[in-house]
Amino acid sequence: MFKKMNQLKTISGKMAPVKDLMPQGDVLEFFSKLTDAYTESQITSREIAAVQAQKEIIIQEIESKYELYHKVFDRLFDERKVAITKSFEIIDKGLASGDRELIGMGLQTLSQVVTTSPFADIAQLSKTLNKKDTIIEI
């Protein structure tokens, strides 16, 4: 308690020059408000840091999903490209050899590839891609 009294006397002594400019009660109120403002500033800084950390996590998740979707769609359309190329090779062989059956088979295969949409099962694909525990081989 003696120590506390000495601290108050020291503070009162330091406030003596200010006493002429501002009454002692106002000085104490000013420092109290200043302390409150500093505390609020610290809380706000922590909240901003937390929001920024959440933002970074969300951005990383978006980037990861983008990369995954990009790879999936690249593979999906690569497979279609290969199937279309193979169909044209069959058609070309049929034309070169005059084999109508081969031409027909090539056209039928090409027609199936072209008429089916890679997005026909987009809802299922989207559900699969959004599952956290699903392993997708690309």
C-alpha positions, -999 to 999 in steps of 0.1 A, spaced: 0 0 0 29 23 8 43 17 -27 9 25 -43 8 59 -24 43 67 -36 33 60 -72 3 83 -69 24 110 -54 49 106 -82 21 108 -108 6 138 -90 40 155 -90 44 149 -127 10 163 -134 17 196 -115 29 215 -146 -2 204 -166 -25 215 -137 -23 251 -149 -35 241 -184 -61 215 -175 -77 206 -142 -64 174 -126 -97 156 -129 -98 163 -167 -62 150 -170 -71 117 -153 -102 114 -175 -81 122 -206 -56 94 -197 -85 70 -190 -100 77 -224 -66 74 -240 -61 40 -224 -95 29 -235 -88 41 -271 -55 22 -270 -72 -10 -258 -99 -7 -285 -72 -2 -311 -55 -34 -300 -87 -53 -301 -95 -39 -336 -59 -48 -348 -64 -84 -336 -98 -86 -353 -83 -72 -385 -55 -98 -384 -80 -126 -379 -101 -114 -409 -69 -112 -430 -59 -147 -420 -94 -160 -429 -92 -141 -462 -58 -158 -470 -73 -192 -462 -103 -186 -484 -81 -174 -512 -59 -205 -509 -91 -227 -511 -103 -209 -542 -69 -212 -558 -68 -249 -550 -103 -254 -564 -93 -235 -595 -63 -257 -601 -84 -288 -596 -112 -277 -619 -86 -267 -645 -69 -301 -644 -103 -320 -645 -116 -300 -675 -82 -303 -693 -84 -341 -689 -121 -342 -698 -116 -323 -730 -83 -340 -738 -102 -373 -737 -128 -359 -761 -100 -346 -784 -84 -380 -785 -118 -397 -792 -125 -373 -820 -91 -377 -835 -94 -415 -834 -128 -413 -851 -114 -392 -879 -85 -416 -883 -110 -445 -887 -130 -424 -912 -98 -415 -932 -88 -452 -933 -123 -461 -945 -122 -435 -972 -87 -445 -983 -97 -482 -985 -132 -476 -998 -146 -495 -967 -181 -481 -961 -185 -501 -929 -154 -486 -915 -165 -451 -925 -199 -457 -909 -183 -470 -877 -160 -439 -876 -190 -415 -882 -211 -433 -856 -183 -430 -830 -177 -394 -839 -214 -386 -837 -216 -402 -802 -186 -381 -790 -199 -349 -804 -235 -353 -793 -227 -361 -757 -220 -331 -736 -191 -332 -712 -213 -313 -689 -241 -338 -688 -232 -349 -653 -219 -315 -642 -240 -317 -610 -225 -350 -600 -190 -338 -610 -195 -307 -589 -206 -327 -558 -176 -350 -562 -152 -321 -565 -166 -304 -535 -163 -334 -512 -133 -330 -489 -127 -367 -484 -129 -378 -521 -97 -387 -539 -98 -378 -576 -73 -393 -600 -63 -370 -628 
